[in-house]
Amino acid sequence: MNYIEIDASQLSLLQQERSTIIIDVRERHEVPFLDSNLYKKVPMSELSAFLQTDIDAENVVFLCQHGIRSVAAAEALQEKYGNTKKVYSLKGGIVKWKEHFIKA
């Protein structure tokens, strides 16, 4: 395992780095909907096609509802890029860190 599981505070720090992409791997119908300006939507059902493209970002963070699919996505990306990218998964997913994503 070369990917790293992170929490919401670590996600906030990574969001501030220039070369970071955050990918929501939940299916398109899942809620809450996240701001498409901050999070790229790549459902697990489309992940294999997405992995055929090149990712320029140095830091790649995956997130999903409970943190299970994001681990699978992180493992797949790590397999493609090895140690040339820093790959992360949001531990516990959006459910655990909902207050981070849902602004009142």
MARPALUM-231538 format. One record per atom (N, C-alpha, C): residue number from 1; residue in three letters; chain; atom name; x, y, z. Coordinates in Angstrom, 1 decimal, decimal comma, always signed. Atoms other than C-alpha are relative to their C-alpha. Layout:
BEGIN
+-----+-----+---+----+--------+--------+--------+
!   k !   r ! c !  a !   east !  north !     up !
+-----+-----+---+----+--------+--------+--------+
! NUM ! ALA ! A ! CA !      X !      Y !      Z !
...
+-----+-----+---+----+--------+--------+--------+
END
This chain:
BEGIN
+-----+-----+---+----+--------+--------+--------+
!   k !   r ! c !  a !   east !  north !     up !
+-----+-----+---+----+--------+--------+--------+
!   1 ! MET ! A !  N !   +0,8 !   -1,2 !   +0,0 !
!   1 ! MET ! A ! CA !   +0,0 !   +0,0 !   +0,0 !
!   1 ! MET ! A !  C !   +0,9 !   +1,2 !   +0,0 !
!   2 ! ASN ! A !  N !   -0,8 !   -1,2 !   +0,1 !
!   2 ! ASN ! A ! CA !   +1,6 !   +3,2 !   -1,2 !
!   2 ! ASN ! A !  C !   -0,9 !   +1,3 !   +0,1 !
!   3 ! TYR ! A !  N !   +0,8 !   -1,2 !   -0,2 !
!   3 ! TYR ! A ! CA !   -1,4 !   +5,5 !   -1,0 !
!   3 ! TYR ! A !  C !   -0,1 !   +0,2 !   +1,5 !
!   4 ! ILE ! A !  N !   +0,1 !   -0,5 !   -1,4 !
!   4 ! ILE ! A ! CA !   -2,1 !   +7,4 !   +2,2 !
!   4 ! ILE ! A !  C !   -1,5 !   +0,3 !   +0,3 !
!   5 ! GLU ! A !  N !   +1,4 !   -0,4 !   -0,4 !
!   5 ! GLU ! A ! CA !   -5,5 !   +7,6 !   +4,0 !
!   5 ! GLU ! A !  C !   +0,2 !   +1,3 !   +0,9 !
!   6 ! ILE ! A !  N !   +0,0 !   -1,3 !   -0,6 !
!   6 ! ILE ! A ! CA !   -6,1 !  +11,1 !   +5,2 !
!   6 ! ILE ! A !  C !   -1,3 !   +0,4 !   +0,7 !
!   7 ! ASP ! A !  N !   +1,2 !   -0,5 !   -0,5 !
!   7 ! ASP ! A ! CA !   -8,6 !  +13,0 !   +7,3 !
!   7 ! ASP ! A !  C !   -0,4 !   +1,4 !   -0,6 !
!   8 ! ALA ! A !  N !   +0,5 !   -1,2 !   +0,7 !
!   8 ! ALA ! A ! CA !  -10,6 !  +16,2 !   +6,5 !
!   8 ! ALA ! A !  C !   +1,0 !   +1,2 !   +0,2 !
!   9 ! SER ! A !  N !   -1,0 !   -1,1 !   -0,2 !
!   9 ! SER ! A ! CA !   -7,9 !  +18,5 !   +8,0 !
!   9 ! SER ! A !  C !   +1,2 !   -0,1 !   -1,0 !
!  10 ! GLN ! A !  N !   -1,1 !   +0,3 !   +1,0 !
!  10 ! GLN ! A ! CA !   -5,2 !  +16,9 !   +5,8 !
!  10 ! GLN ! A !  C !   -0,5 !   +0,3 !   -1,4 !
!  11 ! LEU ! A !  N !   +0,6 !   -0,3 !   +1,2 !
!  11 ! LEU ! A ! CA !   -7,6 !  +17,2 !   +2,9 !
!  11 ! LEU ! A !  C !   +0,0 !   +1,5 !   -0,3 !
!  12 ! SER ! A !  N !   +0,0 !   -1,5 !   +0,1 !
!  12 ! SER ! A ! CA !   -7,9 !  +21,0 !   +3,6 !
!  12 ! SER ! A !  C !   +1,4 !   +0,5 !   -0,4 !
!  13 ! LEU ! A !  N !   -1,4 !   -0,4 !   +0,3 !
!  13 ! LEU ! A ! CA !   -4,1 !  +21,3 !   +3,5 !
!  13 ! LEU ! A !  C !   +0,4 !   -0,3 !   -1,4 !
!  14 ! LEU ! A !  N !   -0,3 !   +0,4 !   +1,4 !
!  14 ! LEU ! A ! CA !   -3,8 !  +19,4 !   +0,2 !
!  14 ! LEU ! A !  C !   -0,8 !   +0,9 !   -1,0 !
!  15 ! GLN ! A !  N !   +0,7 !   -0,9 !   +0,9 !
!  15 ! GLN ! A ! CA !   -6,5 !  +21,6 !   -1,3 !
!  15 ! GLN ! A !  C !   +0,7 !   +1,3 !   -0,3 !
!  16 ! GLN ! A !  N !   -0,8 !   -1,3 !   +0,1 !
!  16 ! GLN ! A ! CA !   -4,2 !  +24,6 !   -0,8 !
!  16 ! GLN ! A !  C !   +1,2 !   -0,2 !   -0,9 !
!  17 ! GLU ! A !  N !   -1,2 !   +0,2 !   +0,9 !
!  17 ! GLU ! A ! CA !   -1,4 !  +23,0 !   -2,8 !
!  17 ! GLU ! A !  C !   -0,4 !   +0,1 !   -1,4 !
!  18 ! ARG ! A !  N !   +0,3 !   -0,3 !   +1,4 !
!  18 ! ARG ! A ! CA !   -1,2 !  +24,0 !   -6,4 !
!  18 ! ARG ! A !  C !   -0,2 !   -1,3 !   -0,9 !
!  19 ! SER ! A !  N !   +0,0 !   +1,2 !   +0,8 !
!  19 ! SER ! A ! CA !   -0,6 !  +20,5 !   -7,9 !
!  19 ! SER ! A !  C !   -0,8 !   -1,1 !   +0,7 !
!  20 ! THR ! A !  N !   +0,9 !   +1,0 !   -0,6 !
!  20 ! THR ! A ! CA !   -3,6 !  +18,7 !   -6,3 !
!  20 ! THR ! A !  C !   -1,3 !   -0,1 !   -0,7 !
!  21 ! ILE ! A !  N !   +1,3 !   +0,2 !   +0,6 !
!  21 ! ILE ! A ! CA !   -6,6 !  +17,2 !   -7,9 !
!  21 ! ILE ! A !  C !   -0,8 !   -0,9 !   +1,0 !
!  22 ! ILE ! A !  N !   +0,8 !   +0,7 !   -0,9 !
!  22 ! ILE ! A ! CA !   -9,5 !  +15,9 !   -5,7 !
!  22 ! ILE ! A !  C !   -1,1 !   -0,6 !   -0,8 !
!  23 ! ILE ! A !  N !   +1,0 !   +0,7 !   +0,9 !
!  23 ! ILE ! A ! CA !  -11,7 !  +13,2 !   -7,4 !
!  23 ! ILE ! A !  C !   -1,0 !   -0,7 !   +0,9 !
!  24 ! ASP ! A !  N !   +1,1 !   +0,6 !   -0,6 !
!  24 ! ASP ! A ! CA !  -15,1 !  +12,2 !   -6,2 !
!  24 ! ASP ! A !  C !   -0,4 !   -1,2 !   -0,8 !
!  25 ! VAL ! A !  N !   +0,3 !   +1,2 !   +0,7 !
!  25 ! VAL ! A ! CA !  -15,6 !   +8,6 !   -7,2 !
!  25 ! VAL ! A !  C !   -1,4 !   -0,6 !   +0,2 !
!  26 ! ARG ! A !  N !   +1,4 !   +0,5 !   -0,2 !
!  26 ! ARG ! A ! CA !  -19,3 !   +8,3 !   -6,1 !
!  26 ! ARG ! A !  C !   -0,7 !   +0,1 !   -1,4 !
!  27 ! GLU ! A !  N !   +0,8 !   +0,0 !   +1,2 !
!  27 ! GLU ! A ! CA !  -21,8 !   +7,7 !   -8,8 !
!  27 ! GLU ! A !  C !   -0,8 !   +1,4 !   -0,1 !
!  28 ! ARG ! A !  N !   +0,5 !   -1,4 !   +0,3 !
!  28 ! ARG ! A ! CA !  -23,5 !  +10,8 !  -10,4 !
!  28 ! ARG ! A !  C !   -1,3 !   +0,3 !   +0,8 !
!  29 ! HIS ! A !  N !   +1,3 !   -0,2 !   -0,7 !
!  29 ! HIS ! A ! CA !  -26,8 !  +10,3 !   -8,5 !
!  29 ! HIS ! A !  C !   +0,2 !   +0,2 !   +1,5 !
!  30 ! GLU ! A !  N !   -0,2 !   +0,0 !   -1,5 !
!  30 ! GLU ! A ! CA !  -25,2 !  +10,2 !   -5,0 !
!  30 ! GLU ! A !  C !   +0,1 !   +1,5 !   +0,5 !
!  31 ! VAL ! A !  N !   +0,0 !   -1,3 !   -0,7 !
!  31 ! VAL ! A ! CA !  -25,7 !  +13,1 !   -2,6 !
!  31 ! VAL ! A !  C !   +0,8 !   -0,1 !   +1,3 !
!  32 ! PRO ! A !  N !   +0,1 !   -1,4 !   +0,5 !
!  32 ! PRO ! A ! CA !  -24,5 !  +15,5 !   -1,3 !
!  32 ! PRO ! A !  C !   +0,8 !   +0,2 !   -1,3 !
!  33 ! PHE ! A !  N !   -0,8 !   -0,4 !   +1,2 !
!  33 ! PHE ! A ! CA !  -23,4 !  +17,0 !   -4,6 !
!  33 ! PHE ! A !  C !   +1,1 !   +1,0 !   +0,4 !
!  34 ! LEU ! A !  N !   -1,1 !   -0,8 !   -0,4 !
!  34 ! LEU ! A ! CA !  -20,0 !  +18,6 !   -4,3 !
!  34 ! LEU ! A !  C !   +0,3 !   +1,0 !   -1,1 !
!  35 ! ASP ! A !  N !   -0,3 !   -1,1 !   +0,9 !
!  35 ! ASP ! A ! CA !  -18,9 !  +21,8 !   -6,0 !
!  35 ! ASP ! A !  C !   +1,0 !   -0,5 !   -1,1 !
!  36 ! SER ! A !  N !   -0,9 !   +0,5 !   +1,1 !
!  36 ! SER ! A ! CA !  -17,5 !  +20,9 !   -9,4 !
!  36 ! SER ! A !  C !   +1,2 !   +0,8 !   -0,3 !
!  37 ! ASN ! A !  N !   -1,2 !   -0,8 !   +0,1 !
!  37 ! ASN ! A ! CA !  -15,1 !  +23,7 !   -9,2 !
!  37 ! ASN ! A !  C !   +1,2 !   -0,5 !   +0,9 !
!  38 ! LEU ! A !  N !   -1,0 !   +0,5 !   -1,0 !
!  38 ! LEU ! A ! CA !  -13,3 !  +22,0 !   -6,3 !
!  38 ! LEU ! A !  C !   +0,3 !   -1,5 !   -0,1 !
!  39 ! TYR ! A !  N !   -0,1 !   +1,5 !   +0,1 !
!  39 ! TYR ! A ! CA !  -13,9 !  +18,3 !   -7,0 !
!  39 ! TYR ! A !  C !   -0,3 !   -0,5 !   -1,4 !
!  40 ! LYS ! A !  N !   +0,2 !   +0,6 !   +1,3 !
!  40 ! LYS ! A ! CA !  -13,6 !  +16,4 !  -10,2 !
!  40 ! LYS ! A !  C !   -0,9 !   -1,3 !   +0,2 !
!  41 ! LYS ! A !  N !   +0,9 !   +1,1 !   -0,1 !
!  41 ! LYS ! A ! CA !  -16,4 !  +13,9 !  -10,7 !
!  41 ! LYS ! A !  C !   +0,4 !   -1,1 !   -0,9 !
!  42 ! VAL ! A !  N !   -0,3 !   +1,1 !   +0,8 !
!  42 ! VAL ! A ! CA !  -15,2 !  +10,5 !  -11,9 !
!  42 ! VAL ! A !  C !   -0,6 !   -1,2 !   +0,7 !
!  43 ! PRO ! A !  N !   +0,7 !   +1,1 !   -0,6 !
!  43 ! PRO ! A ! CA !  -17,7 !   +7,8 !  -10,9 !
!  43 ! PRO ! A !  C !   +0,8 !   -1,3 !   -0,1 !
!  44 ! MET ! A !  N !   -0,7 !   +1,3 !   +0,1 !
!  44 ! MET ! A ! CA !  -16,2 !   +4,3 !  -10,2 !
!  44 ! MET ! A !  C !   -0,3 !   -0,7 !   -1,3 !
!  45 ! SER ! A !  N !   +0,4 !   +0,7 !   +1,3 !
!  45 ! SER ! A ! CA !  -18,2 !   +3,0 !  -13,2 !
!  45 ! SER ! A !  C !   +0,8 !   +0,6 !   -1,2 !
!  46 ! GLU ! A !  N !   -0,8 !   -0,6 !   +1,1 !
!  46 ! GLU ! A ! CA !  -16,0 !   +5,4 !  -15,3 !
!  46 ! GLU ! A !  C !   +1,5 !   +0,1 !   +0,3 !
!  47 ! LEU ! A !  N !   -1,4 !   -0,1 !   -0,4 !
!  47 ! LEU ! A ! CA !  -12,7 !   +5,0 !  -13,5 !
!  47 ! LEU ! A !  C !   +1,0 !   -0,6 !   -0,9 !
!  48 ! SER ! A !  N !   -0,9 !   +0,6 !   +0,9 !
!  48 ! SER ! A ! CA !  -11,1 !   +2,6 !  -15,8 !
!  48 ! SER ! A !  C !   +0,3 !   +0,8 !   -1,3 !
!  49 ! ALA ! A !  N !   -0,2 !   -0,9 !   +1,2 !
!  49 ! ALA ! A ! CA !  -11,6 !   +5,0 !  -18,8 !
!  49 ! ALA ! A !  C !   +0,8 !   +1,2 !   +0,5 !
!  50 ! PHE ! A !  N !   -0,8 !   -1,2 !   -0,6 !
!  50 ! PHE ! A ! CA !  -10,3 !   +7,9 !  -16,6 !
!  50 ! PHE ! A !  C !   +1,5 !   -0,4 !   +0,1 !
!  51 ! LEU ! A !  N !   -1,4 !   +0,4 !   -0,2 !
!  51 ! LEU ! A ! CA !   -7,2 !   +5,9 !  -15,8 !
!  51 ! LEU ! A !  C !   +0,8 !   -0,1 !   -1,3 !
!  52 ! GLN ! A !  N !   -0,7 !   +0,1 !   +1,3 !
!  52 ! GLN ! A ! CA !   -6,4 !   +5,7 !  -19,5 !
!  52 ! GLN ! A !  C !   +0,6 !   +1,4 !   -0,4 !
!  53 ! THR ! A !  N !   -0,5 !   -1,4 !   +0,3 !
!  53 ! THR ! A ! CA !   -5,8 !   +9,5 !  -19,5 !
!  53 ! THR ! A !  C !   +1,2 !   +0,3 !   +0,9 !
!  54 ! ASP ! A !  N !   -1,2 !   -0,5 !   -0,8 !
!  54 ! ASP ! A ! CA !   -2,7 !  +11,3 !  -18,1 !
!  54 ! ASP ! A !  C !   -0,5 !   +1,0 !   +1,1 !
!  55 ! ILE ! A !  N !   +0,3 !   -1,0 !   -1,1 !
!  55 ! ILE ! A ! CA !   -3,0 !  +13,1 !  -14,7 !
!  55 ! ILE ! A !  C !   +1,2 !   +0,8 !   +0,2 !
!  56 ! ASP ! A !  N !   -1,1 !   -0,9 !   -0,2 !
!  56 ! ASP ! A ! CA !   -0,8 !  +16,1 !  -14,4 !
!  56 ! ASP ! A !  C !   +0,3 !   +0,3 !   +1,4 !
!  57 ! ALA ! A !  N !   -0,2 !   -0,3 !   -1,4 !
!  57 ! ALA ! A ! CA !   -1,3 !  +16,7 !  -10,7 !
!  57 ! ALA ! A !  C !   +1,0 !   -0,9 !   +0,7 !
!  58 ! GLU ! A !  N !   -1,0 !   +0,8 !   -0,8 !
!  58 ! GLU ! A ! CA !   +1,4 !  +15,5 !   -8,3 !
!  58 ! GLU ! A !  C !   -0,8 !   -0,7 !   +1,2 !
!  59 ! ASN ! A !  N !   +0,8 !   +0,5 !   -1,1 !
!  59 ! ASN ! A ! CA !   -1,2 !  +15,0 !   -5,5 !
!  59 ! ASN ! A !  C !   -1,4 !   -0,4 !   -0,5 !
!  60 ! VAL ! A !  N !   +1,3 !   +0,5 !   +0,4 !
!  60 ! VAL ! A ! CA !   -4,3 !  +12,9 !   -6,2 !
!  60 ! VAL ! A !  C !   -0,7 !   -0,5 !   +1,2 !
!  61 ! VAL ! A !  N !   +0,8 !   +0,4 !   -1,1 !
!  61 ! VAL ! A ! CA !   -7,0 !  +12,6 !   -3,6 !
!  61 ! VAL ! A !  C !   -1,3 !   -0,5 !   -0,5 !
!  62 ! PHE ! A !  N !   +1,2 !   +0,6 !   +0,3 !
!  62 ! PHE ! A ! CA !   -9,9 !  +10,3 !   -3,9 !
!  62 ! PHE ! A !  C !   -0,9 !   +0,0 !   +1,2 !
!  63 ! LEU ! A !  N !   +1,0 !   +0,1 !   -1,1 !
!  63 ! LEU ! A ! CA !  -13,1 !  +10,5 !   -1,9 !
!  63 ! LEU ! A !  C !   -1,3 !   -0,6 !   -0,5 !
!  64 ! CYS ! A !  N !   +1,2 !   +0,7 !   +0,3 !
!  64 ! CYS ! A ! CA !  -16,4 !   +8,7 !   -1,8 !
!  64 ! CYS ! A !  C !   -0,9 !   +0,1 !   +1,2 !
!  65 ! GLN ! A !  N !   +1,0 !   -0,1 !   -1,1 !
!  65 ! GLN ! A ! CA !  -19,4 !   +8,2 !   +0,6 !
!  65 ! GLN ! A !  C !   +0,6 !   -0,5 !   +1,3 !
!  66 ! HIS ! A !  N !   -0,4 !   +0,6 !   -1,3 !
!  66 ! HIS ! A ! CA !  -17,8 !   +5,9 !   +3,2 !
!  66 ! HIS ! A !  C !   +1,5 !   -0,3 !   +0,0 !
!  67 ! GLY ! A !  N !   -1,4 !   +0,3 !   +0,0 !
!  67 ! GLY ! A ! CA !  -14,1 !   +5,6 !   +2,1 !
!  67 ! GLY ! A !  C !   +0,4 !   -1,3 !   -0,5 !
!  68 ! ILE ! A !  N !   -0,4 !   +1,3 !   +0,5 !
!  68 ! ILE ! A ! CA !  -14,2 !   +2,2 !   +0,5 !
!  68 ! ILE ! A !  C !   +0,3 !   +0,1 !   -1,4 !
!  69 ! ARG ! A !  N !   -0,3 !   -0,1 !   +1,5 !
!  69 ! ARG ! A ! CA !  -14,4 !   +3,0 !   -3,2 !
!  69 ! ARG ! A !  C !   +1,2 !   +0,9 !   -0,2 !
!  70 ! SER ! A !  N !   -1,2 !   -0,9 !   +0,2 !
!  70 ! SER ! A ! CA !  -11,8 !   +5,8 !   -2,7 !
!  70 ! SER ! A !  C !   +1,3 !   -0,8 !   +0,2 !
!  71 ! VAL ! A !  N !   -1,2 !   +0,9 !   -0,2 !
!  71 ! VAL ! A ! CA !   -9,3 !   +3,1 !   -1,4 !
!  71 ! VAL ! A !  C !   +0,2 !   -0,8 !   -1,3 !
!  72 ! ALA ! A !  N !   -0,1 !   +0,8 !   +1,2 !
!  72 ! ALA ! A ! CA !  -10,0 !   +1,0 !   -4,5 !
!  72 ! ALA ! A !  C !   +0,5 !   +0,9 !   -1,2 !
!  73 ! ALA ! A !  N !   -0,5 !   -0,9 !   +1,1 !
!  73 ! ALA ! A ! CA !   -9,5 !   +4,0 !   -6,8 !
!  73 ! ALA ! A !  C !   +1,5 !   +0,4 !   +0,3 !
!  74 ! ALA ! A !  N !   -1,4 !   -0,4 !   -0,4 !
!  74 ! ALA ! A ! CA !   -6,3 !   +5,0 !   -4,9 !
!  74 ! ALA ! A !  C !   +0,9 !   -1,2 !   -0,4 !
!  75 ! GLU ! A !  N !   -0,8 !   +1,2 !   +0,3 !
!  75 ! GLU ! A ! CA !   -5,0 !   +1,4 !   -5,3 !
!  75 ! GLU ! A !  C !   +0,2 !   -0,1 !   -1,6 !
!  76 ! ALA ! A !  N !   -0,1 !   +0,1 !   +1,5 !
!  76 ! ALA ! A ! CA !   -5,7 !   +1,5 !   -9,1 !
!  76 ! ALA ! A !  C !   +0,9 !   +1,0 !   -0,5 !
!  77 ! LEU ! A !  N !   -0,9 !   -1,0 !   +0,5 !
!  77 ! LEU ! A ! CA !   -4,0 !   +4,8 !   -9,6 !
!  77 ! LEU ! A !  C !   +1,4 !   -0,2 !   +0,4 !
!  78 ! GLN ! A !  N !   -1,4 !   +0,4 !   -0,5 !
!  78 ! GLN ! A ! CA !   -1,0 !   +3,7 !   -7,5 !
!  78 ! GLN ! A !  C !   +0,6 !   -1,0 !   -0,9 !
!  79 ! GLU ! A !  N !   -0,5 !   +1,0 !   +0,9 !
!  79 ! GLU ! A ! CA !   -0,7 !   +0,7 !   -9,7 !
!  79 ! GLU ! A !  C !   +0,5 !   +0,5 !   -1,3 !
!  80 ! LYS ! A !  N !   -0,3 !   -0,6 !   +1,3 !
!  80 ! LYS ! A ! CA !   -0,6 !   +2,9 !  -12,8 !
!  80 ! LYS ! A !  C !   +1,3 !   +0,8 !   +0,1 !
!  81 ! TYR ! A !  N !   -1,0 !   -0,9 !   -0,1 !
!  81 ! TYR ! A ! CA !   +1,8 !   +5,5 !  -11,5 !
!  81 ! TYR ! A !  C !   +1,2 !   -0,3 !   +0,9 !
!  82 ! GLY ! A !  N !   -1,0 !   +0,3 !   -1,0 !
!  82 ! GLY ! A ! CA !   +3,8 !   +3,8 !   -8,8 !
!  82 ! GLY ! A !  C !   +0,3 !   +1,1 !   +1,0 !
!  83 ! ASN ! A !  N !   -0,3 !   -1,1 !   -1,0 !
!  83 ! ASN ! A ! CA !   +5,6 !   +6,3 !   -6,6 !
!  83 ! ASN ! A !  C !   +0,3 !   +1,3 !   -0,7 !
!  84 ! THR ! A !  N !   -0,2 !   -1,3 !   +0,7 !
!  84 ! THR ! A ! CA !   +5,7 !   +9,1 !   -9,2 !
!  84 ! THR ! A !  C !   -1,1 !   +1,0 !   +0,4 !
!  85 ! LYS ! A !  N !   +1,1 !   -0,9 !   -0,5 !
!  85 ! LYS ! A ! CA !   +2,5 !  +10,6 !   -7,6 !
!  85 ! LYS ! A !  C !   -0,3 !   -0,3 !   +1,4 !
!  86 ! LYS ! A !  N !   +0,4 !   +0,2 !   -1,4 !
!  86 ! LYS ! A ! CA !   +1,3 !  +11,1 !   -4,1 !
!  86 ! LYS ! A !  C !   -1,5 !   -0,3 !   -0,1 !
!  87 ! VAL ! A !  N !   +1,4 !   +0,4 !   +0,2 !
!  87 ! VAL ! A ! CA !   -2,1 !   +9,3 !   -3,9 !
!  87 ! VAL ! A !  C !   -0,6 !   -0,2 !   +1,4 !
!  88 ! TYR ! A !  N !   +0,6 !   +0,0 !   -1,3 !
!  88 ! TYR ! A ! CA !   -4,5 !   +9,7 !   -1,0 !
!  88 ! TYR ! A !  C !   -1,5 !   -0,4 !   -0,2 !
!  89 ! SER ! A !  N !   +1,4 !   +0,4 !   -0,1 !
!  89 ! SER ! A ! CA !   -7,9 !   +8,4 !   +0,1 !
!  89 ! SER ! A !  C !   -0,6 !   +0,7 !   +1,3 !
!  90 ! LEU ! A !  N !   +0,7 !   -0,6 !   -1,2 !
!  90 ! LEU ! A ! CA !  -10,3 !  +10,3 !   +2,5 !
!  90 ! LEU ! A !  C !   -0,5 !   -1,1 !   +0,8 !
!  91 ! LYS ! A !  N !   +0,4 !   +1,1 !   -0,9 !
!  91 ! LYS ! A ! CA !  -10,6 !   +7,9 !   +5,4 !
!  91 ! LYS ! A !  C !   -1,4 !   +0,3 !   +0,6 !
!  92 ! GLY ! A !  N !   +1,4 !   -0,2 !   -0,6 !
!  92 ! GLY ! A ! CA !  -14,3 !   +7,4 !   +6,4 !
!  92 ! GLY ! A !  C !   -0,9 !   +0,7 !   -1,0 !
!  93 ! GLY ! A !  N !   +0,8 !   -0,6 !   +1,0 !
!  93 ! GLY ! A ! CA !  -15,5 !   +9,3 !   +3,3 !
!  93 ! GLY ! A !  C !   -0,8 !   +1,2 !   +0,4 !
!  94 ! ILE ! A !  N !   +0,8 !   -1,3 !   -0,2 !
!  94 ! ILE ! A ! CA !  -17,9 !  +12,2 !   +3,1 !
!  94 ! ILE ! A !  C !   -0,9 !   -0,2 !   +1,2 !
!  95 ! VAL ! A !  N !   +0,9 !   +0,3 !   -1,1 !
!  95 ! VAL ! A ! CA !  -20,2 !  +10,5 !   +5,7 !
!  95 ! VAL ! A !  C !   +0,7 !   +0,5 !   +1,3 !
!  96 ! LYS ! A !  N !   -0,7 !   -0,3 !   -1,2 !
!  96 ! LYS ! A ! CA !  -17,6 !  +10,8 !   +8,4 !
!  96 ! LYS ! A !  C !   +0,4 !   +1,5 !   +0,1 !
!  97 ! TRP ! A !  N !   -0,5 !   -1,4 !   +0,0 !
!  97 ! TRP ! A ! CA !  -16,4 !  +14,3 !   +7,4 !
!  97 ! TRP ! A !  C !   -1,1 !   +1,0 !   -0,6 !
!  98 ! LYS ! A !  N !   +1,0 !   -0,8 !   +0,7 !
!  98 ! LYS ! A ! CA !  -19,8 !  +15,7 !   +6,2 !
!  98 ! LYS ! A !  C !   +0,1 !   +1,5 !   +0,3 !
!  99 ! GLU ! A !  N !   -0,1 !   -1,4 !   -0,3 !
!  99 ! GLU ! A ! CA !  -19,3 !  +19,0 !   +8,1 !
!  99 ! GLU ! A !  C !   +1,0 !   +0,7 !   -0,8 !
! 100 ! HIS ! A !  N !   -1,0 !   -0,6 !   +0,8 !
! 100 ! HIS ! A ! CA !  -16,3 !  +19,6 !   +6,0 !
! 100 ! HIS ! A !  C !   -0,5 !   +0,4 !   -1,4 !
! 101 ! PHE ! A !  N !   +0,5 !   -0,2 !   +1,3 !
! 101 ! PHE ! A ! CA !  -18,3 !  +19,4 !   +2,8 !
! 101 ! PHE ! A !  C !   -1,3 !   +0,8 !   -0,1 !
! 102 ! ILE ! A !  N !   +1,3 !   -0,7 !   +0,0 !
! 102 ! ILE ! A ! CA !  -21,7 !  +20,8 !   +3,8 !
! 102 ! ILE ! A !  C !   +0,1 !   +1,3 !   +0,8 !
! 103 ! LYS ! A !  N !   -0,1 !   -1,3 !   -0,6 !
! 103 ! LYS ! A ! CA !  -21,5 !  +24,5 !   +4,5 !
! 103 ! LYS ! A !  C !   -1,4 !   +0,6 !   +0,3 !
! 104 ! ALA ! A !  N !   +1,3 !   -0,5 !   -0,4 !
! 104 ! ALA ! A ! CA !  -24,4 !  +26,0 !   +6,4 !
! 104 ! ALA ! A !  C !   -0,2 !   +1,4 !   -0,5 !
+-----+-----+---+----+--------+--------+--------+
END
